[in-house]
Amino acid sequence: MVMTEIVKVKGLRKVYEGGFEALKGVDLTIRQGEILALLGPNGAGKTTLISALCGITSPTGGTALIGGHDIVTGYRAARRLVGLVPQEIALEPFEKVINTVRFSRGLFGKKRDDALIERILRQLSLWDKRESRTRELSGGMKRRVLIAKALVHEPRVLFLDEPTAGVDVELRRDMWKIVEGLRADGVTIILTTHYIEEAEAIADRIAVINGGEILLTENKTDLMRRMGAKTLRIDLRDPVDAVPPALAEYNLSRTDDGHSLTYTYDTRGEGTGITRLLQALAAEGLALRDIQTTQSSLEEIFVDLIKEGAA
């Protein structure tokens, strides 16, 4: 089944006073119901892109559509479809939690729905805190209120800008459960995160941005298959002082203690060369104690991409 494109960004630019170009012609298409992880180093343009799409900052050039509505000429219709959990915690300190959330729903012209508000607050473990003033809450609880505020008008596109930065593990786990539930309801989710292992676990696609430009957008599994090298670690029964010359073609690296050899191979190749390597090791009289393989993590791939983009 072909998924509908709900966010379309074409040539989006943002130049600030002074000439700094935060976005340099960004092209990005996001499909309805998917989870897209937007990865990039600090200052890459992640927050600027989200701010432009959410109407917080005005783009300098290019176009962007959300649900078919232009973010500039059809601002109100586009913004109605969007929920945002920002990085910064900004809440009215003396307002009660339930009123804060209720007010956010009213801002979007939605009718009062106490059942929905209760369900969201319970999902976020905030129901028992509903009568508390936000200033009385811990940092993690305040973050939960921000999430509730973003969800209460039932958005179809949810932007999560570093939503779990600096929060406890329990909230992070709860957050991803909620994300999965929203995705099941057809909500599109775009998240930025420094916890790359979370993106690896939850995202459908990965977009990498650096220097205000999108370096790539690709299915997570395909990206890891295409760029993820595998490593074979060979533990030897007896240590070696050096890699035998006969094994030079395999570019093996040796641990300092000589007990292990490491072989890196490309998963895209027709053959891994492992069988020939093991035969060559036996021919050299090297007895194996153990072997194990590991695949490059998304974090390693991400770091390599950023290095390539900066080159």
Residue frames as qw, qx, qy, qz and C-alpha x, y, z in Angstrom:
[[0.000, 0.888, 0.459, 0.000, 0.00, 0.00, 0.00],
 [0.394, 0.428, -0.018, 0.813, 1.35, 3.42, -1.00],
 [0.319, -0.601, -0.489, 0.546, 1.43, 5.80, 1.95],
 [0.162, 0.913, 0.275, 0.256, 0.12, 9.35, 1.51],
 [0.477, 0.181, -0.207, 0.835, 2.66, 12.14, 1.75],
 [0.282, -0.830, -0.474, 0.082, 1.54, 14.39, 4.60],
 [0.257, -0.850, 0.124, 0.442, 4.56, 16.72, 4.79],
 [0.731, 0.473, 0.227, 0.436, 6.24, 18.05, 1.65],
 [0.279, -0.836, 0.116, 0.458, 9.20, 20.40, 1.93],
 [0.721, 0.495, 0.259, 0.410, 10.79, 21.86, -1.20],
 [0.458, 0.501, -0.035, 0.734, 13.80, 24.16, -1.28],
 [0.431, -0.861, -0.267, -0.048, 13.13, 25.52, 2.22],
 [0.514, 0.343, -0.259, 0.742, 15.56, 28.23, 3.26],
 [0.415, -0.873, -0.252, 0.050, 16.04, 30.31, 6.39],
 [0.521, 0.343, -0.179, 0.761, 18.49, 33.20, 6.52],
 [0.400, -0.752, -0.404, 0.334, 18.72, 35.18, 9.75],
 [0.079, 0.989, -0.073, 0.101, 19.68, 38.82, 10.12],
 [0.407, -0.713, 0.541, 0.181, 23.42, 39.02, 9.79],
 [0.510, 0.544, -0.562, -0.357, 23.40, 36.56, 6.91],
 [0.268, -0.250, 0.922, -0.126, 23.56, 33.22, 8.74],
 [0.655, 0.112, -0.472, -0.580, 21.88, 30.60, 6.56],
 [0.505, -0.254, 0.725, -0.394, 20.36, 27.99, 8.88],
 [0.734, 0.291, 0.610, -0.070, 18.49, 26.09, 6.15],
 [0.011, -0.514, 0.540, 0.667, 19.96, 25.80, 2.66],
 [0.570, 0.253, -0.482, -0.615, 17.22, 24.59, 0.36],
 [0.331, -0.122, 0.897, -0.266, 15.91, 21.61, 2.35],
 [0.640, 0.050, -0.503, -0.579, 13.92, 18.99, 0.43],
 [0.103, -0.092, 0.922, -0.363, 12.04, 16.45, 2.55],
 [0.632, -0.165, -0.412, -0.636, 8.95, 14.30, 2.12],
 [0.175, -0.144, 0.848, -0.479, 7.31, 12.56, 5.09],
 [0.411, -0.194, -0.767, -0.452, 4.66, 9.89, 4.70],
 [0.609, -0.437, 0.051, -0.660, 1.51, 9.66, 6.77],
 [0.927, -0.315, -0.014, -0.204, 1.79, 7.31, 9.72],
 [0.816, 0.238, -0.338, 0.404, 5.56, 6.91, 9.69],
 [0.540, -0.801, 0.041, 0.256, 8.16, 7.76, 12.31],
 [0.622, 0.643, -0.124, 0.430, 11.01, 9.82, 10.89],
 [0.638, -0.619, -0.049, 0.455, 14.11, 10.41, 12.99],
 [0.371, 0.881, -0.069, 0.285, 15.86, 13.66, 12.10],
 [0.799, -0.427, 0.000, 0.423, 19.48, 13.33, 13.14],
 [0.457, 0.721, -0.074, 0.516, 22.25, 15.89, 13.07],
 [0.530, -0.109, -0.420, 0.729, 24.89, 17.50, 15.29],
 [0.131, -0.756, -0.366, 0.526, 24.22, 20.65, 17.31],
 [0.038, 0.653, -0.186, -0.733, 23.65, 23.60, 14.99],
 [0.318, 0.050, 0.823, 0.467, 22.77, 21.38, 12.03],
 [0.287, -0.032, -0.326, -0.900, 19.38, 23.01, 11.46],
 [0.208, -0.303, -0.930, -0.001, 17.06, 20.48, 13.12],
 [0.049, -0.566, -0.585, 0.578, 15.27, 22.91, 15.41],
 [0.132, 0.386, -0.193, -0.892, 15.11, 25.62, 12.73],
 [0.239, -0.053, -0.804, -0.542, 13.43, 23.19, 10.33],
 [0.204, -0.467, -0.845, 0.160, 10.89, 22.11, 12.96],
 [0.034, -0.520, -0.320, 0.791, 10.28, 25.73, 13.98],
 [0.184, 0.213, -0.432, -0.857, 9.57, 26.69, 10.36],
 [0.294, -0.206, -0.863, -0.357, 7.16, 23.79, 9.86],
 [0.262, -0.535, -0.740, 0.312, 5.36, 24.62, 13.11],
 [0.036, 0.843, 0.331, 0.423, 5.01, 28.31, 12.30],
 [0.558, -0.707, -0.145, 0.409, 7.38, 29.54, 15.00],
 [0.241, -0.553, 0.332, 0.726, 9.80, 31.07, 12.51],
 [0.635, 0.688, 0.126, -0.327, 9.13, 32.25, 8.96],
 [0.773, 0.041, 0.417, 0.475, 11.11, 30.64, 6.13],
 [0.060, -0.619, 0.254, 0.741, 13.07, 32.90, 3.80],
 [0.441, 0.399, -0.531, -0.603, 12.37, 30.84, 0.70],
 [0.160, 0.030, -0.981, -0.105, 10.99, 27.58, -0.62],
 [0.645, -0.254, -0.180, -0.698, 7.68, 25.95, 0.22],
 [0.036, 0.064, -0.954, 0.292, 6.28, 23.45, 2.70],
 [0.624, -0.239, -0.332, -0.666, 2.89, 21.75, 2.82],
 [0.117, -0.070, 0.897, -0.420, 1.34, 19.95, 5.78],
 [0.355, 0.430, 0.794, -0.241, -1.73, 17.94, 4.90],
 [0.363, 0.571, 0.557, 0.481, -1.87, 19.90, 1.64],
 [0.113, -0.969, -0.220, 0.004, -1.88, 23.29, 3.42],
 [0.511, 0.559, -0.211, 0.618, 0.92, 25.75, 2.77],
 [0.564, -0.425, -0.469, 0.529, 2.65, 26.67, 6.05],
 [0.168, -0.133, -0.036, 0.976, 2.65, 30.36, 5.06],
 [0.312, -0.123, -0.338, -0.879, -0.50, 31.03, 3.02],
 [0.711, -0.349, -0.473, -0.386, -2.55, 28.34, 4.80],
 [0.124, 0.416, -0.686, 0.584, -0.96, 28.79, 8.19],
 [0.569, -0.236, 0.410, -0.672, -4.03, 28.19, 10.37],
 [0.934, 0.111, -0.113, -0.319, -5.10, 25.01, 8.60],
 [0.669, 0.394, -0.579, 0.248, -1.53, 23.66, 8.59],
 [0.016, -0.424, 0.638, -0.643, -0.92, 24.52, 12.25],
 [0.758, -0.209, 0.169, -0.594, -4.16, 22.81, 13.31],
 [0.941, 0.150, -0.290, -0.087, -2.69, 19.50, 12.12],
 [0.552, 0.440, -0.530, 0.469, 0.53, 19.93, 14.08],
 [0.695, -0.716, -0.062, -0.016, 1.57, 19.15, 17.63],
 [0.475, 0.630, -0.425, 0.445, 4.95, 20.21, 18.99],
 [0.766, -0.604, -0.100, 0.197, 6.93, 19.10, 22.02],
 [0.314, 0.869, -0.274, 0.267, 9.73, 21.70, 22.19],
 [0.648, 0.178, -0.537, 0.510, 13.15, 21.33, 23.78],
 [0.055, 0.254, -0.418, 0.871, 12.62, 24.14, 26.25],
 [0.249, -0.526, -0.797, 0.163, 10.19, 23.80, 29.14],
 [0.059, -0.126, 0.048, -0.989, 7.96, 26.87, 29.21],
 [0.322, -0.527, -0.777, -0.125, 4.84, 26.56, 31.37],
 [0.291, -0.684, 0.011, -0.668, 2.72, 28.98, 33.40],
 [0.283, 0.222, -0.809, 0.465, 4.13, 28.21, 36.88],
 [0.272, -0.005, 0.594, -0.757, 1.00, 28.94, 38.92],
 [0.700, 0.101, -0.241, -0.665, -1.53, 27.19, 36.67],
 [0.743, -0.152, 0.614, -0.220, -2.84, 23.73, 37.45],
 [0.254, -0.191, 0.851, 0.419, -1.82, 20.88, 35.17],
 [0.338, 0.480, 0.808, 0.053, -5.35, 20.06, 34.03],
 [0.210, 0.877, 0.225, -0.368, -6.12, 23.69, 33.22],
 [0.123, -0.624, 0.536, 0.554, -2.87, 24.06, 31.29],
 [0.252, 0.034, 0.897, 0.360, -3.75, 21.09, 29.10],
 [0.267, 0.675, 0.673, -0.143, -7.41, 22.10, 28.74],
 [0.084, 0.835, -0.029, -0.542, -6.38, 25.62, 27.67],
 [0.165, -0.382, 0.710, 0.568, -4.11, 24.22, 24.93],
 [0.270, 0.367, 0.867, 0.202, -7.03, 22.32, 23.44],
 [0.161, 0.831, 0.432, -0.310, -9.14, 25.48, 23.47],
 [0.116, -0.645, 0.329, 0.680, -6.45, 27.42, 21.62],
 [0.090, -0.088, 0.817, 0.563, -7.12, 25.24, 18.59],
 [0.512, 0.026, -0.159, -0.843, -10.85, 25.82, 18.73],
 [0.417, -0.070, -0.901, -0.099, -11.58, 22.28, 19.88],
 [0.632, -0.543, -0.181, -0.522, -14.62, 21.54, 22.02],
 [0.364, -0.536, 0.645, -0.405, -14.06, 20.57, 25.63],
 [0.861, 0.060, -0.477, -0.165, -13.39, 16.85, 25.98],
 [0.467, -0.660, 0.490, -0.326, -12.72, 15.84, 29.58],
 [0.969, -0.047, 0.240, -0.037, -12.58, 12.14, 28.71],
 [0.748, 0.559, -0.138, 0.331, -9.77, 12.71, 26.21],
 [0.007, 0.791, -0.414, 0.451, -7.85, 14.90, 28.64],
 [0.745, -0.469, 0.404, -0.248, -8.15, 12.27, 31.35],
 [0.972, 0.182, 0.103, 0.108, -6.94, 9.55, 28.99],
 [0.542, 0.681, -0.257, 0.420, -3.88, 11.57, 27.95],
 [0.248, -0.735, 0.442, -0.450, -3.02, 12.53, 31.52],
 [0.890, -0.282, 0.326, -0.149, -3.35, 8.91, 32.64],
 [0.885, 0.407, -0.055, 0.219, -1.13, 7.74, 29.75],
 [0.394, 0.654, -0.327, 0.557, 1.52, 10.17, 30.91],
 [0.598, -0.322, -0.593, 0.433, 1.14, 9.33, 34.63],
 [0.084, 0.223, -0.123, 0.963, -0.11, 12.87, 35.27],
 [0.431, -0.561, -0.550, -0.444, -3.66, 12.18, 36.42],
 [0.612, -0.553, -0.455, 0.336, -2.69, 12.19, 40.09],
 [0.382, -0.260, -0.048, 0.886, -0.95, 15.54, 39.51],
 [0.159, 0.603, 0.563, 0.542, -3.84, 17.18, 37.65],
 [0.262, -0.916, -0.287, -0.105, -4.60, 19.65, 40.45],
 [0.639, -0.452, 0.030, 0.621, -0.93, 20.48, 41.09],
 [0.211, 0.938, -0.102, -0.254, 0.54, 23.76, 39.93],
 [0.843, 0.477, -0.154, 0.198, 3.20, 23.23, 37.29],
 [0.107, 0.775, -0.486, 0.390, 5.89, 24.91, 39.42],
 [0.679, -0.458, 0.484, -0.309, 5.46, 22.11, 41.97],
 [0.972, 0.222, 0.054, -0.053, 6.41, 19.43, 39.43],
 [0.635, -0.408, 0.472, 0.455, 9.78, 17.82, 38.81],
 [0.105, 0.534, -0.505, -0.670, 11.56, 18.41, 35.51],
 [0.055, 0.031, 0.954, 0.294, 10.41, 15.05, 34.20],
 [0.173, 0.589, 0.742, -0.269, 6.79, 15.75, 35.12],
 [0.176, 0.709, -0.019, -0.683, 6.96, 19.15, 33.41],
 [0.042, 0.298, -0.766, -0.568, 8.17, 17.39, 30.28],
 [0.118, 0.328, 0.937, 0.033, 5.13, 15.14, 30.49],
 [0.200, 0.712, 0.410, -0.534, 2.87, 18.21, 30.65],
 [0.127, 0.559, -0.426, -0.700, 4.47, 19.52, 27.45],
 [0.008, -0.008, 0.935, 0.355, 3.70, 16.22, 25.75],
 [0.144, 0.546, 0.785, -0.255, 0.09, 16.34, 26.98],
 [0.170, 0.705, 0.073, -0.685, -0.25, 19.91, 25.64],
 [0.093, 0.394, -0.665, -0.628, 1.03, 18.76, 22.24],
 [0.017, -0.123, -0.971, -0.202, -1.41, 15.84, 22.05],
 [0.196, 0.403, 0.679, -0.582, -4.60, 17.37, 23.41],
 [0.459, 0.531, -0.025, -0.712, -5.84, 18.91, 20.14],
 [0.824, 0.193, 0.533, -0.009, -5.40, 15.51, 18.41],
 [0.174, 0.734, -0.434, -0.492, -2.74, 16.46, 15.85],
 [0.939, 0.331, 0.069, -0.062, -2.05, 14.36, 12.75],
 [0.670, 0.487, -0.312, 0.466, 1.63, 15.34, 12.67],
 [0.627, -0.777, -0.017, 0.064, 3.63, 15.38, 15.91],
 [0.490, 0.656, -0.381, 0.429, 7.06, 17.01, 16.16],
 [0.785, -0.599, -0.070, 0.142, 9.22, 15.90, 19.06],
 [0.384, 0.777, -0.327, 0.378, 12.29, 18.11, 19.42],
 [0.306, 0.311, -0.747, 0.502, 14.64, 16.26, 21.78],
 [0.624, -0.511, -0.225, -0.547, 11.60, 15.10, 23.81],
 [0.883, -0.406, -0.224, 0.071, 13.53, 12.87, 26.20],
 [0.468, 0.511, -0.364, 0.623, 16.64, 15.02, 26.71],
 [0.023, 0.359, -0.546, 0.756, 17.56, 15.03, 30.39],
 [0.726, -0.291, 0.055, -0.621, 14.57, 13.01, 31.57],
 [0.523, -0.339, 0.754, -0.207, 14.41, 9.78, 33.50],
 [0.021, 0.141, -0.932, -0.333, 14.49, 6.36, 31.89],
 [0.244, 0.412, 0.832, -0.279, 10.89, 5.66, 32.94],
 [0.350, 0.705, 0.145, -0.600, 9.55, 8.69, 31.07],
 [0.150, 0.488, -0.667, -0.542, 11.61, 7.78, 28.04],
 [0.089, 0.080, 0.988, 0.098, 10.09, 4.31, 28.04],
 [0.278, 0.594, 0.626, -0.422, 6.56, 5.71, 28.52],
 [0.229, 0.659, -0.184, -0.692, 7.16, 8.22, 25.75],
 [0.126, 0.288, -0.817, -0.484, 8.04, 5.57, 23.19],
 [0.168, 0.326, 0.923, -0.115, 5.00, 3.49, 24.16],
 [0.282, 0.701, 0.340, -0.560, 2.81, 6.53, 23.49],
 [0.159, 0.560, -0.500, -0.641, 4.61, 7.16, 20.20],
 [0.033, -0.018, 0.962, 0.270, 3.92, 3.61, 19.07],
 [0.209, 0.534, 0.762, -0.300, 0.25, 4.01, 20.01],
 [0.240, 0.716, 0.023, -0.655, -0.01, 7.27, 18.09],
 [0.085, 0.380, -0.741, -0.548, 1.60, 5.71, 15.04],
 [0.134, 0.234, 0.962, 0.038, -0.96, 2.90, 15.22],
 [0.229, 0.712, 0.519, -0.415, -3.65, 5.60, 15.05],
 [0.554, 0.645, 0.357, 0.386, -2.08, 7.01, 11.87],
 [0.152, -0.972, 0.062, 0.171, -0.26, 9.95, 13.46],
 [0.719, 0.523, -0.170, 0.424, 2.95, 10.95, 11.70],
 [0.597, -0.773, 0.031, 0.211, 5.89, 11.52, 14.06],
 [0.574, 0.641, -0.235, 0.452, 9.07, 13.47, 13.39],
 [0.670, -0.731, -0.018, 0.126, 11.61, 13.35, 16.19],
 [0.396, 0.700, -0.470, 0.363, 15.03, 14.74, 16.81],
 [0.836, -0.547, 0.027, -0.034, 17.09, 12.99, 19.42],
 [0.088, 0.743, -0.655, 0.105, 20.63, 12.66, 20.74],
 [0.627, -0.215, 0.727, -0.178, 19.77, 9.14, 21.90],
 [0.412, 0.406, -0.611, -0.541, 20.57, 7.54, 18.57],
 [0.000, -0.008, 0.999, -0.051, 19.83, 4.07, 19.93],
 [0.381, 0.438, 0.587, -0.564, 16.22, 5.21, 20.35],
 [0.476, 0.570, -0.255, -0.620, 16.03, 6.30, 16.72],
 [0.205, 0.303, -0.903, -0.226, 17.48, 2.95, 15.76],
 [0.139, 0.157, 0.936, -0.282, 14.83, 1.15, 17.79],
 [0.299, 0.559, 0.600, -0.488, 11.73, 3.13, 16.83],
 [0.265, 0.606, -0.192, -0.725, 12.14, 5.01, 13.53],
 [0.811, 0.431, 0.395, -0.013, 10.97, 3.82, 10.11],
 [0.630, 0.631, 0.049, 0.450, 13.20, 6.22, 8.22],
 [0.545, -0.548, -0.037, 0.634, 16.26, 8.30, 9.02],
 [0.384, 0.859, 0.085, 0.327, 16.99, 11.79, 7.71],
 [0.661, -0.354, -0.077, 0.658, 20.43, 13.22, 8.39],
 [0.186, 0.946, 0.132, 0.231, 20.85, 17.01, 8.36],
 [0.646, -0.405, -0.002, 0.647, 24.10, 18.92, 8.65],
 [0.242, -0.215, 0.214, 0.921, 24.97, 22.53, 7.87],
 [0.410, 0.441, 0.166, -0.781, 21.35, 23.26, 6.98],
 [0.535, 0.342, -0.571, -0.520, 21.24, 20.58, 4.28],
 [0.909, -0.090, 0.302, -0.274, 19.70, 17.11, 4.20],
 [0.089, -0.537, 0.800, 0.252, 22.50, 14.64, 3.52],
 [0.274, -0.017, -0.903, -0.330, 20.16, 11.71, 3.00],
 [0.655, -0.081, 0.333, -0.674, 16.73, 10.32, 3.76],
 [0.480, 0.220, -0.819, -0.225, 16.47, 6.57, 3.76],
 [0.867, -0.331, -0.253, -0.275, 14.65, 3.61, 5.22],
 [0.437, -0.726, 0.501, -0.176, 16.44, 2.74, 8.44],
 [0.887, -0.101, 0.447, 0.050, 16.86, -0.94, 7.63],
 [0.751, 0.603, 0.096, 0.251, 18.11, -0.22, 4.11],
 [0.073, 0.912, -0.321, 0.246, 20.53, 2.41, 5.41],
 [0.581, -0.589, 0.553, -0.099, 22.02, 0.06, 7.96],
 [0.901, 0.157, 0.386, 0.122, 22.23, -2.73, 5.40],
 [0.604, 0.755, 0.022, 0.254, 23.84, -0.45, 2.82],
 [0.164, 0.816, -0.359, 0.422, 26.30, 1.33, 5.06],
 [0.682, -0.601, 0.337, -0.245, 26.65, -0.95, 8.04],
 [0.473, 0.479, -0.737, 0.063, 29.89, -2.85, 7.94],
 [0.905, -0.392, -0.076, -0.147, 30.11, -6.07, 9.91],
 [0.044, 0.706, -0.669, 0.230, 33.03, -7.02, 12.08],
 [0.940, -0.108, -0.323, -0.031, 34.21, -10.55, 12.82],
 [0.229, -0.754, 0.557, -0.262, 36.27, -10.93, 15.96],
 [0.880, 0.125, -0.457, 0.030, 38.41, -14.04, 16.10],
 [0.514, -0.719, 0.419, -0.209, 39.63, -15.09, 19.54],
 [0.636, 0.444, -0.630, 0.047, 42.75, -17.27, 19.31],
 [0.892, -0.385, -0.229, 0.058, 43.66, -20.11, 21.59],
 [0.693, -0.324, 0.009, 0.644, 47.27, -18.91, 21.66],
 [0.077, 0.915, 0.031, -0.394, 48.31, -15.27, 21.17],
 [0.745, 0.413, 0.191, 0.487, 50.28, -14.11, 18.13],
 [0.409, -0.482, 0.007, 0.775, 53.02, -11.48, 18.06],
 [0.156, 0.409, -0.305, -0.846, 51.96, -10.26, 14.61],
 [0.788, 0.419, 0.223, -0.392, 49.48, -11.01, 11.81],
 [0.681, -0.089, 0.612, 0.391, 51.08, -13.65, 9.57],
 [0.043, 0.420, -0.421, -0.803, 52.13, -12.24, 6.15],
 [0.020, 0.164, 0.907, 0.387, 50.02, -14.89, 4.41],
 [0.014, -0.675, -0.720, 0.162, 46.90, -13.19, 5.87],
 [0.176, -0.277, 0.026, 0.944, 47.79, -9.68, 4.68],
 [0.097, -0.259, -0.605, -0.747, 45.00, -9.57, 2.05],
 [0.345, -0.615, -0.706, -0.066, 42.35, -9.67, 4.80],
 [0.016, 0.591, -0.138, 0.794, 43.55, -6.45, 6.48],
 [0.681, -0.512, -0.518, 0.076, 43.25, -8.02, 9.91],
 [0.072, -0.736, 0.342, -0.581, 43.86, -5.92, 12.99],
 [0.670, -0.090, -0.674, 0.297, 45.39, -7.44, 16.10],
 [0.504, -0.839, -0.120, -0.166, 44.61, -6.60, 19.73],
 [0.009, -0.826, 0.501, -0.258, 47.49, -5.44, 21.91],
 [0.620, -0.420, 0.637, -0.184, 47.63, -8.73, 23.78],
 [0.198, 0.368, -0.822, -0.386, 47.63, -10.72, 20.53],
 [0.336, 0.114, 0.895, -0.270, 44.70, -12.87, 21.65],
 [0.489, 0.629, 0.554, -0.242, 42.23, -11.59, 19.04],
 [0.221, -0.031, 0.520, 0.825, 42.11, -10.65, 15.36],
 [0.364, 0.603, 0.416, -0.575, 39.44, -8.43, 13.80],
 [0.256, 0.127, 0.711, 0.642, 38.15, -8.74, 10.26],
 [0.319, 0.532, 0.271, -0.736, 35.83, -6.10, 8.77],
 [0.244, 0.155, 0.805, 0.518, 33.77, -6.92, 5.70],
 [0.306, 0.116, -0.141, -0.934, 31.18, -5.19, 3.54],
 [0.486, 0.254, 0.763, -0.343, 27.66, -6.60, 3.85],
 [0.572, 0.633, -0.013, -0.521, 26.96, -5.40, 0.29],
 [0.084, 0.512, -0.792, -0.321, 29.55, -7.73, -1.20],
 [0.790, 0.096, -0.458, -0.397, 28.63, -10.94, -2.98],
 [0.847, -0.162, -0.471, 0.185, 30.70, -12.90, -0.49],
 [0.460, -0.882, 0.075, -0.074, 32.07, -12.15, 2.93],
 [0.473, 0.623, -0.569, 0.253, 35.38, -13.96, 2.53],
 [0.579, -0.569, 0.444, -0.379, 34.96, -15.49, 5.95],
 [0.991, 0.016, 0.130, -0.037, 35.21, -19.10, 4.76],
 [0.710, 0.544, -0.235, 0.380, 38.50, -18.43, 2.96],
 [0.088, -0.747, 0.427, -0.502, 39.78, -16.52, 5.98],
 [0.790, -0.418, 0.352, -0.278, 39.04, -19.39, 8.36],
 [0.962, 0.224, 0.013, 0.152, 40.76, -21.80, 5.99],
 [0.448, 0.696, -0.310, 0.468, 43.77, -19.49, 5.80],
 [0.415, -0.688, 0.413, -0.430, 43.93, -19.27, 9.60],
 [0.948, -0.180, 0.248, -0.085, 43.91, -23.07, 9.84],
 [0.826, 0.469, -0.108, 0.294, 46.65, -23.29, 7.22],
 [0.171, 0.729, -0.398, 0.530, 48.77, -20.98, 9.36],
 [0.553, -0.083, -0.751, 0.350, 48.23, -23.25, 12.36],
 [0.152, -0.219, 0.335, -0.904, 46.17, -20.72, 14.32],
 [0.229, -0.371, -0.899, 0.049, 43.61, -22.45, 16.55],
 [0.255, -0.485, -0.160, -0.821, 40.37, -20.60, 17.30],
 [0.047, -0.132, -0.795, 0.590, 38.85, -20.23, 20.75],
 [0.233, 0.662, 0.617, -0.357, 35.75, -18.26, 19.69],
 [0.168, 0.168, 0.404, 0.883, 34.36, -16.05, 16.91],
 [0.099, 0.689, 0.615, -0.371, 31.62, -13.42, 16.99],
 [0.258, 0.410, 0.407, 0.774, 30.19, -10.85, 14.63],
 [0.024, -0.651, -0.420, 0.632, 28.88, -7.34, 15.29],
 [0.350, 0.645, 0.467, 0.493, 27.20, -4.85, 12.96],
 [0.187, 0.157, -0.092, 0.965, 27.82, -1.11, 12.83],
 [0.005, 0.616, 0.651, -0.444, 25.28, 0.77, 14.93],
 [0.237, 0.855, 0.383, 0.259, 23.24, 3.64, 13.57],
 [0.313, -0.911, 0.067, 0.259, 25.41, 5.94, 15.68],
 [0.562, -0.335, 0.503, 0.564, 28.58, 4.83, 13.90],
 [0.425, 0.500, 0.590, 0.470, 26.90, 5.24, 10.50],
 [0.027, -0.960, -0.277, -0.020, 25.67, 8.70, 11.53],
 [0.425, -0.759, 0.242, 0.430, 29.13, 9.82, 12.62],
 [0.545, -0.026, 0.597, 0.589, 30.62, 8.60, 9.34],
 [0.285, 0.730, 0.533, 0.319, 27.97, 10.47, 7.33],
 [0.166, -0.970, -0.087, 0.156, 28.64, 13.72, 9.19],
 [0.513, -0.517, 0.423, 0.540, 32.39, 13.33, 8.56],
 [0.476, 0.287, 0.634, 0.538, 31.74, 12.75, 4.85],
 [0.122, 0.879, 0.433, 0.160, 29.41, 15.76, 4.70],
 [0.286, -0.915, 0.072, 0.276, 32.01, 17.99, 6.32],
 [0.665, -0.196, 0.453, 0.560, 34.79, 16.83, 4.03]]
